[in-house]
Amino acid sequence: MTSILTTHVGSLPRSKELSELLFAKDKGDEYSKEKFEEVLASNVDQIVKRQLEVGVDFISDGEMSKISYATYIKDRIEGFSGESERRAPADLDDFPEYKDKIAKSGGTPTYSRPCCTDELKIKDEISLLNDIANFNNALKKFNHTKAFMNAASPGVINVFMPNKFYNSDDEYLNKLSNIMATEYEMITDANIQVQLDCPDLALARHMNFKDLSEDEFLKRAEIQIECLNTALQNVDNEMTRMHICWGNYEGPHTHDIALEKILPIILKSKIKYFLIESSNPRHAHEWKVFEEIKLPKDKVLVPGVIDSTSNFVEHPEVVADRLIQFSTVIPKDQLMAGTDCGFSTFAGFGKIDENICYEKLHALVEGTKLASKVI
């Protein structure tokens, strides 16, 4: 009997000590670099151990070194400064009282999100090399090889750290594509799969691109995929993953673009594994899309079968039911079990309790075992 493998989107809760160091670093406050490196390596060790204890197959370093999945790039690439405009998602604009409640709750992280204001150049490869070394050291310590590391896509950098320097967004995207290729290749050269985080292909529709028509947005998505493929031209397809989500926040999500609209574009990417938000109430029905849009035989779907915005722990049978449902449209050998999004998108922030996070991952593993016996 072939078992369905398990994974998750990547980010996991950082310790309080590490989060404080990350925010000090982000704000330019004084901090001990030696202490930071020591705490970081220790956190990666602990994160790897905890994922393996609950039985996850493809694991990550939890994004321990990063304050967020996109803006960490400002510390590795020259050319960013100032602050970018924050734009609320369109669904929250429709419910201003709720948007105000979220803002007053302190649940919105405050971190530096600059713009591109000068020529982009790589300024720091050491941080990435340290991330790879910390992760590989932990993997060797626990004798595990199935691993991935998150990296920002050119499109998501364009969305969250917008262009104020290049003649056009297309020129900016092309520059990002060329410069980020180095990071993707360094990760995969270390025998770690690279996961491209691409909320620019879904979330950005109702946030940064909410003033565009649907056709205009889809044309932008085509360009973003072309730039991503250029960045991956020297990377083996087998080593690539992509995460698509509509925003890891509890909200109405009434402006989310339908999966059926963006899926044909997404499938043009040079990607093997597609992690797609699939269990939340706004997108749980979209498994049906694969009845009409067939997954190519050389690709693997990783539907989210665990929610990442609530502390409910899914029953393993619920997880199994979700996977069994997907198996009616996706062959078992092209199916893997995942989570909707990360559990700690920003360091020190997130609704999910640290210990409940691992209980949810345990439910993911147990539910996948049940499904594997049936499918």
One Martini backbone bead per residue (centre of mass of N, CA, C, O) as a GRO file, in nm:
protein
  375
    1MET     BB    1   0.093   0.039   0.025
    2THR     BB    2   0.049   0.366  -0.055
    3SER     BB    3   0.150   0.662   0.084
    4ILE     BB    4   0.066   0.964   0.177
    5LEU     BB    5   0.214   1.256   0.196
    6THR     BB    6   0.356   1.513   0.411
    7THR     BB    7   0.301   1.868   0.484
    8HIS     BB    8   0.373   2.223   0.460
    9VAL     BB    9   0.421   2.567   0.411
   10GLY     BB   10   0.651   2.654   0.674
   11SER     BB   11   0.562   2.835   0.894
   12LEU     BB   12   0.663   2.874   1.239
   13PRO     BB   13   0.685   2.921   1.556
   14ARG     BB   14   0.856   3.142   1.733
   15SER     BB   15   1.031   3.236   1.971
   16LYS     BB   16   1.043   3.497   2.180
   17GLU     BB   17   1.347   3.545   2.158
   18LEU     BB   18   1.363   3.548   1.847
   19SER     BB   19   1.151   3.766   1.786
   20GLU     BB   20   1.299   3.998   1.931
   21LEU     BB   21   1.552   3.985   1.749
   22LEU     BB   22   1.409   4.032   1.476
   23PHE     BB   23   1.294   4.317   1.552
   24ALA     BB   24   1.560   4.452   1.613
   25LYS     BB   25   1.680   4.410   1.333
   26ASP     BB   26   1.450   4.550   1.168
   27LYS     BB   27   1.481   4.839   1.335
   28GLY     BB   28   1.799   4.883   1.410
   29ASP     BB   29   1.870   4.771   1.667
   30GLU     BB   30   2.037   4.661   1.920
   31TYR     BB   31   2.229   4.350   1.886
   32SER     BB   32   2.332   4.019   1.915
   33LYS     BB   33   2.470   3.827   1.674
   34GLU     BB   34   2.562   3.586   1.837
   35LYS     BB   35   2.289   3.533   1.975
   36PHE     BB   36   2.122   3.501   1.722
   37GLU     BB   37   2.271   3.252   1.604
   38GLU     BB   38   2.222   3.070   1.849
   39VAL     BB   39   1.909   3.082   1.859
   40LEU     BB   40   1.854   2.997   1.569
   41ALA     BB   41   1.984   2.715   1.571
   42SER     BB   42   1.810   2.608   1.804
   43ASN     BB   43   1.531   2.648   1.666
   44VAL     BB   44   1.579   2.462   1.425
   45ASP     BB   45   1.619   2.206   1.583
   46GLN     BB   46   1.340   2.206   1.726
   47ILE     BB   47   1.164   2.212   1.468
   48VAL     BB   48   1.258   1.951   1.342
   49LYS     BB   49   1.188   1.767   1.577
   50ARG     BB   50   0.878   1.828   1.591
   51GLN     BB   51   0.801   1.735   1.307
   52LEU     BB   52   0.905   1.439   1.346
   53GLU     BB   53   0.732   1.363   1.594
   54VAL     BB   54   0.453   1.391   1.417
   55GLY     BB   55   0.533   1.284   1.102
   56VAL     BB   56   0.646   1.462   0.894
   57ASP     BB   57   0.793   1.452   0.586
   58PHE     BB   58   0.799   1.747   0.470
   59ILE     BB   59   1.029   1.984   0.582
   60SER     BB   60   1.127   2.274   0.770
   61ASP     BB   61   1.273   2.573   0.924
   62GLY     BB   62   1.017   2.778   0.978
   63GLU     BB   63   1.144   3.062   0.920
   64MET     BB   64   1.336   3.164   1.161
   65SER     BB   65   1.504   3.416   1.015
   66LYS     BB   66   1.218   3.548   0.952
   67ILE     BB   67   0.983   3.804   0.968
   68SER     BB   68   0.904   3.733   0.665
   69TYR     BB   69   0.832   3.599   0.343
   70ALA     BB   70   0.940   3.886   0.193
   71THR     BB   71   1.110   4.119   0.364
   72TYR     BB   72   1.389   3.972   0.400
   73ILE     BB   73   1.520   4.082   0.133
   74LYS     BB   74   1.629   4.364   0.236
   75ASP     BB   75   1.891   4.209   0.372
   76ARG     BB   76   2.003   4.087   0.072
   77ILE     BB   77   1.917   4.356  -0.087
   78GLU     BB   78   1.984   4.622  -0.265
   79GLY     BB   79   1.739   4.913  -0.298
   80PHE     BB   80   1.599   4.964  -0.018
   81SER     BB   81   1.344   5.200   0.107
   82GLY     BB   82   1.144   5.303   0.330
   83GLU     BB   83   0.780   5.303   0.273
   84SER     BB   84   0.501   5.131   0.211
   85GLU     BB   85   0.188   5.097   0.120
   86ARG     BB   86  -0.098   5.013   0.287
   87ARG     BB   87  -0.337   4.757   0.188
   88ALA     BB   88  -0.647   4.665   0.209
   89PRO     BB   89  -0.862   4.441   0.174
   90ALA     BB   90  -1.166   4.442   0.017
   91ASP     BB   91  -1.328   4.285   0.235
   92LEU     BB   92  -1.261   4.491   0.468
   93ASP     BB   93  -1.380   4.744   0.334
   94ASP     BB   94  -1.680   4.628   0.360
   95PHE     BB   95  -1.589   4.599   0.691
   96PRO     BB   96  -1.495   4.847   0.890
   97GLU     BB   97  -1.548   4.744   1.178
   98TYR     BB   98  -1.368   4.494   1.153
   99LYS     BB   99  -1.109   4.634   1.068
  100ASP     BB  100  -1.087   4.803   1.328
  101LYS     BB  101  -1.076   4.565   1.524
  102ILE     BB  102  -0.812   4.447   1.423
  103ALA     BB  103  -0.633   4.698   1.466
  104LYS     BB  104  -0.702   4.717   1.789
  105SER     BB  105  -0.595   4.418   1.874
  106GLY     BB  106  -0.282   4.375   1.769
  107GLY     BB  107  -0.277   4.167   1.504
  108THR     BB  108  -0.083   4.371   1.359
  109PRO     BB  109   0.210   4.391   1.222
  110THR     BB  110   0.523   4.571   1.281
  111TYR     BB  111   0.710   4.634   0.986
  112SER     BB  112   0.937   4.654   0.747
  113ARG     BB  113   0.826   4.802   0.409
  114PRO     BB  114   0.982   4.868   0.149
  115CYS     BB  115   1.113   5.015  -0.136
  116CYS     BB  116   1.216   5.057  -0.457
  117THR     BB  117   1.502   5.310  -0.495
  118ASP     BB  118   1.716   5.120  -0.646
  119GLU     BB  119   1.953   4.936  -0.746
  120LEU     BB  120   1.978   4.596  -0.768
  121LYS     BB  121   2.172   4.410  -0.517
  122ILE     BB  122   2.371   4.190  -0.382
  123LYS     BB  123   2.475   4.190  -0.018
  124ASP     BB  124   2.370   3.892   0.110
  125GLU     BB  125   2.468   3.538   0.143
  126ILE     BB  126   2.512   3.448   0.439
  127SER     BB  127   2.222   3.408   0.544
  128LEU     BB  128   2.158   3.172   0.354
  129LEU     BB  129   2.392   2.989   0.432
  130ASN     BB  130   2.301   2.968   0.728
  131ASP     BB  131   2.027   2.843   0.678
  132ILE     BB  132   2.134   2.590   0.537
  133ALA     BB  133   2.321   2.494   0.764
  134ASN     BB  134   2.115   2.470   0.993
  135PHE     BB  135   1.932   2.269   0.846
  136ASN     BB  136   2.138   2.047   0.773
  137ASN     BB  137   2.228   1.990   1.060
  138ALA     BB  138   1.949   1.895   1.160
  139LEU     BB  139   1.902   1.671   0.952
  140LYS     BB  140   2.149   1.503   1.033
  141LYS     BB  141   2.084   1.466   1.333
  142PHE     BB  142   1.785   1.326   1.236
  143ASN     BB  143   1.796   1.166   0.971
  144HIS     BB  144   1.694   1.370   0.725
  145THR     BB  145   1.577   1.461   0.371
  146LYS     BB  146   1.292   1.585   0.361
  147ALA     BB  147   1.312   1.914   0.214
  148PHE     BB  148   1.232   2.271   0.268
  149MET     BB  149   1.249   2.616   0.135
  150ASN     BB  150   1.168   2.934   0.158
  151ALA     BB  151   1.074   3.179  -0.105
  152ALA     BB  152   1.056   3.458  -0.271
  153SER     BB  153   0.890   3.588  -0.519
  154PRO     BB  154   0.893   3.825  -0.750
  155GLY     BB  155   0.588   3.900  -0.718
  156VAL     BB  156   0.580   3.946  -0.402
  157ILE     BB  157   0.787   4.170  -0.398
  158ASN     BB  158   0.633   4.365  -0.581
  159VAL     BB  159   0.385   4.389  -0.390
  160PHE     BB  160   0.539   4.458  -0.096
  161MET     BB  161   0.793   4.605  -0.274
  162PRO     BB  162   0.765   4.852  -0.457
  163ASN     BB  163   0.816   5.042  -0.739
  164LYS     BB  164   1.049   5.355  -0.752
  165PHE     BB  165   1.274   5.318  -1.008
  166TYR     BB  166   1.179   5.178  -1.237
  167ASN     BB  167   1.010   5.224  -1.537
  168SER     BB  168   0.878   4.938  -1.462
  169ASP     BB  169   0.737   4.650  -1.347
  170ASP     BB  170   0.868   4.468  -1.558
  171GLU     BB  171   1.159   4.550  -1.499
  172TYR     BB  172   1.152   4.473  -1.200
  173LEU     BB  173   1.080   4.173  -1.236
  174ASN     BB  174   1.329   4.099  -1.405
  175LYS     BB  175   1.533   4.172  -1.189
  176LEU     BB  176   1.427   3.981  -0.970
  177SER     BB  177   1.460   3.723  -1.129
  178ASN     BB  178   1.772   3.736  -1.159
  179ILE     BB  179   1.841   3.769  -0.847
  180MET     BB  180   1.671   3.516  -0.727
  181ALA     BB  181   1.806   3.274  -0.866
  182THR     BB  182   2.034   3.236  -0.662
  183GLU     BB  183   1.864   3.137  -0.423
  184TYR     BB  184   1.731   2.891  -0.556
  185GLU     BB  185   2.002   2.748  -0.631
  186MET     BB  186   2.125   2.726  -0.346
  187ILE     BB  187   1.907   2.548  -0.224
  188THR     BB  188   1.909   2.309  -0.436
  189ASP     BB  189   2.219   2.249  -0.417
  190ALA     BB  190   2.148   2.145  -0.106
  191ASN     BB  191   1.900   1.942  -0.134
  192ILE     BB  192   1.661   2.159  -0.135
  193GLN     BB  193   1.361   2.255  -0.160
  194VAL     BB  194   1.183   2.507  -0.330
  195GLN     BB  195   0.956   2.758  -0.203
  196LEU     BB  196   0.720   2.950  -0.364
  197ASP     BB  197   0.576   3.245  -0.262
  198CYS     BB  198   0.230   3.330  -0.420
  199PRO     BB  199   0.007   3.566  -0.334
  200ASP     BB  200   0.011   3.736  -0.604
  201LEU     BB  201  -0.204   3.516  -0.745
  202ALA     BB  202  -0.441   3.603  -0.519
  203LEU     BB  203  -0.442   3.814  -0.288
  204ALA     BB  204  -0.363   4.064  -0.475
  205ARG     BB  205  -0.634   4.101  -0.615
  206HIS     BB  206  -0.776   4.221  -0.321
  207MET     BB  207  -0.541   4.441  -0.293
  208ASN     BB  208  -0.324   4.570  -0.498
  209PHE     BB  209  -0.543   4.479  -0.756
  210LYS     BB  210  -0.845   4.598  -0.703
  211ASP     BB  211  -0.852   4.815  -0.959
  212LEU     BB  212  -0.862   4.591  -1.145
  213SER     BB  213  -0.941   4.393  -1.370
  214GLU     BB  214  -0.950   4.068  -1.426
  215ASP     BB  215  -0.791   4.070  -1.693
  216GLU     BB  216  -0.557   4.244  -1.590
  217PHE     BB  217  -0.465   4.052  -1.369
  218LEU     BB  218  -0.410   3.799  -1.549
  219LYS     BB  219  -0.184   3.937  -1.707
  220ARG     BB  220  -0.001   3.976  -1.464
  221ALA     BB  221   0.022   3.675  -1.391
  222GLU     BB  222   0.166   3.589  -1.649
  223ILE     BB  223   0.421   3.760  -1.598
  224GLN     BB  224   0.494   3.634  -1.322
  225ILE     BB  225   0.541   3.349  -1.435
  226GLU     BB  226   0.761   3.416  -1.639
  227CYS     BB  227   0.964   3.521  -1.425
  228LEU     BB  228   0.977   3.265  -1.259
  229ASN     BB  229   1.082   3.078  -1.484
  230THR     BB  230   1.344   3.229  -1.527
  231ALA     BB  231   1.452   3.184  -1.232
  232LEU     BB  232   1.419   2.845  -1.286
  233GLN     BB  233   1.600   2.743  -1.534
  234ASN     BB  234   1.836   2.597  -1.327
  235VAL     BB  235   1.600   2.423  -1.204
  236ASP     BB  236   1.475   2.145  -1.090
  237ASN     BB  237   1.154   2.050  -1.092
  238GLU     BB  238   1.169   1.844  -0.842
  239MET     BB  239   1.258   2.117  -0.650
  240THR     BB  240   0.955   2.238  -0.671
  241ARG     BB  241   0.746   2.491  -0.514
  242MET     BB  242   0.400   2.618  -0.454
  243HIS     BB  243   0.221   2.893  -0.299
  244ILE     BB  244  -0.138   2.936  -0.264
  245CYS     BB  245  -0.318   3.236  -0.153
  246TRP     BB  246  -0.583   3.462   0.005
  247GLY     BB  247  -0.500   3.486   0.297
  248ASN     BB  248  -0.388   3.463   0.646
  249TYR     BB  249  -0.703   3.543   0.735
  250GLU     BB  250  -0.976   3.647   0.922
  251GLY     BB  251  -1.239   3.667   0.682
  252PRO     BB  252  -1.467   3.693   0.426
  253HIS     BB  253  -1.351   3.661   0.124
  254THR     BB  254  -1.549   3.805  -0.111
  255HIS     BB  255  -1.288   3.876  -0.330
  256ASP     BB  256  -1.195   3.618  -0.424
  257ILE     BB  257  -1.047   3.453  -0.655
  258ALA     BB  258  -1.092   3.202  -0.855
  259LEU     BB  259  -0.928   2.918  -0.923
  260GLU     BB  260  -1.022   2.878  -1.224
  261LYS     BB  261  -0.877   3.146  -1.320
  262ILE     BB  262  -0.562   3.078  -1.220
  263LEU     BB  263  -0.476   2.781  -1.282
  264PRO     BB  264  -0.380   2.790  -1.583
  265ILE     BB  265  -0.140   2.976  -1.508
  266ILE     BB  266   0.003   2.818  -1.284
  267LEU     BB  267   0.055   2.554  -1.471
  268LYS     BB  268   0.295   2.712  -1.634
  269SER     BB  269   0.485   2.646  -1.427
  270LYS     BB  270   0.811   2.542  -1.296
  271ILE     BB  271   0.636   2.308  -1.124
  272LYS     BB  272   0.558   2.034  -0.909
  273TYR     BB  273   0.439   2.166  -0.636
  274PHE     BB  274   0.097   2.242  -0.518
  275LEU     BB  275   0.000   2.475  -0.271
  276ILE     BB  276  -0.350   2.484  -0.180
  277GLU     BB  277  -0.604   2.643  -0.063
  278SER     BB  278  -0.886   2.409   0.070
  279SER     BB  279  -1.043   2.431   0.378
  280ASN     BB  280  -1.177   2.679   0.371
  281PRO     BB  281  -1.500   2.814   0.333
  282ARG     BB  282  -1.417   2.958   0.043
  283HIS     BB  283  -1.246   2.677  -0.090
  284ALA     BB  284  -1.357   2.376  -0.039
  285HIS     BB  285  -1.506   2.341  -0.335
  286GLU     BB  286  -1.242   2.347  -0.549
  287TRP     BB  287  -1.194   2.049  -0.626
  288LYS     BB  288  -1.384   2.056  -0.884
  289VAL     BB  289  -1.192   2.194  -1.087
  290PHE     BB  290  -1.037   1.910  -1.156
  291GLU     BB  291  -1.253   1.803  -1.356
  292GLU     BB  292  -1.168   2.018  -1.590
  293ILE     BB  293  -0.875   2.076  -1.471
  294LYS     BB  294  -0.605   1.905  -1.540
  295LEU     BB  295  -0.349   1.749  -1.397
  296PRO     BB  296  -0.052   1.708  -1.470
  297LYS     BB  297   0.151   1.419  -1.457
  298ASP     BB  298   0.416   1.606  -1.344
  299LYS     BB  299   0.225   1.678  -1.099
  300VAL     BB  300   0.152   1.805  -0.759
  301LEU     BB  301  -0.098   1.801  -0.516
  302VAL     BB  302  -0.135   2.031  -0.215
  303PRO     BB  303  -0.374   2.034  -0.015
  304GLY     BB  304  -0.546   2.199   0.221
  305VAL     BB  305  -0.644   2.010   0.536
  306ILE     BB  306  -0.551   2.261   0.714
  307ASP     BB  307  -0.605   2.513   0.913
  308SER     BB  308  -0.441   2.858   0.985
  309THR     BB  309  -0.680   3.047   1.169
  310SER     BB  310  -0.731   2.817   1.391
  311ASN     BB  311  -0.763   2.622   1.708
  312PHE     BB  312  -0.873   2.405   1.570
  313VAL     BB  313  -0.870   2.050   1.574
  314GLU     BB  314  -0.868   1.833   1.348
  315HIS     BB  315  -1.005   1.560   1.256
  316PRO     BB  316  -0.877   1.291   1.100
  317GLU     BB  317  -1.143   1.234   0.937
  318VAL     BB  318  -1.151   1.506   0.797
  319VAL     BB  319  -0.889   1.479   0.650
  320ALA     BB  320  -0.962   1.221   0.500
  321ASP     BB  321  -1.209   1.330   0.349
  322ARG     BB  322  -1.057   1.545   0.187
  323LEU     BB  323  -0.868   1.347   0.037
  324ILE     BB  324  -1.083   1.163  -0.087
  325GLN     BB  325  -1.209   1.384  -0.256
  326PHE     BB  326  -0.953   1.445  -0.426
  327SER     BB  327  -0.924   1.144  -0.540
  328THR     BB  328  -1.159   1.189  -0.761
  329VAL     BB  329  -0.944   1.403  -0.935
  330ILE     BB  330  -0.675   1.275  -0.807
  331PRO     BB  331  -0.420   1.093  -0.813
  332LYS     BB  332  -0.247   0.948  -0.561
  333ASP     BB  333   0.049   1.003  -0.698
  334GLN     BB  334  -0.059   1.337  -0.699
  335LEU     BB  335  -0.074   1.333  -0.374
  336MET     BB  336  -0.071   1.567  -0.099
  337ALA     BB  337  -0.047   1.678   0.237
  338GLY     BB  338  -0.161   1.994   0.377
  339THR     BB  339  -0.173   2.338   0.428
  340ASP     BB  340  -0.301   2.643   0.382
  341CYS     BB  341  -0.073   2.772   0.569
  342GLY     BB  342   0.095   2.935   0.780
  343PHE     BB  343   0.151   2.968   1.144
  344SER     BB  344   0.383   3.222   1.100
  345THR     BB  345   0.402   3.471   0.893
  346PHE     BB  346   0.489   3.636   1.149
  347ALA     BB  347   0.686   3.724   1.380
  348GLY     BB  348   0.494   3.691   1.678
  349PHE     BB  349   0.248   3.613   1.487
  350GLY     BB  350  -0.064   3.464   1.552
  351LYS     BB  351  -0.337   3.253   1.639
  352ILE     BB  352  -0.153   3.009   1.684
  353ASP     BB  353  -0.068   2.797   1.899
  354GLU     BB  354   0.215   2.626   1.928
  355ASN     BB  355   0.099   2.348   2.030
  356ILE     BB  356  -0.145   2.338   1.835
  357CYS     BB  357   0.011   2.323   1.578
  358TYR     BB  358   0.118   2.024   1.634
  359GLU     BB  359  -0.162   1.901   1.662
  360LYS     BB  360  -0.246   1.958   1.372
  361LEU     BB  361  -0.016   1.797   1.240
  362HIS     BB  362  -0.099   1.529   1.366
  363ALA     BB  363  -0.376   1.519   1.226
  364LEU     BB  364  -0.262   1.514   0.942
  365VAL     BB  365  -0.114   1.245   0.968
  366GLU     BB  366  -0.351   1.063   1.065
  367GLY     BB  367  -0.547   1.127   0.829
  368THR     BB  368  -0.357   1.025   0.602
  369LYS     BB  369  -0.353   0.732   0.691
  370LEU     BB  370  -0.653   0.680   0.650
  371ALA     BB  371  -0.664   0.753   0.348
  372SER     BB  372  -0.447   0.547   0.243
  373LYS     BB  373  -0.641   0.294   0.299
  374VAL     BB  374  -0.868   0.388   0.079
  375ILE     BB  375  -0.726   0.500  -0.194
   0.00000   0.00000   0.00000
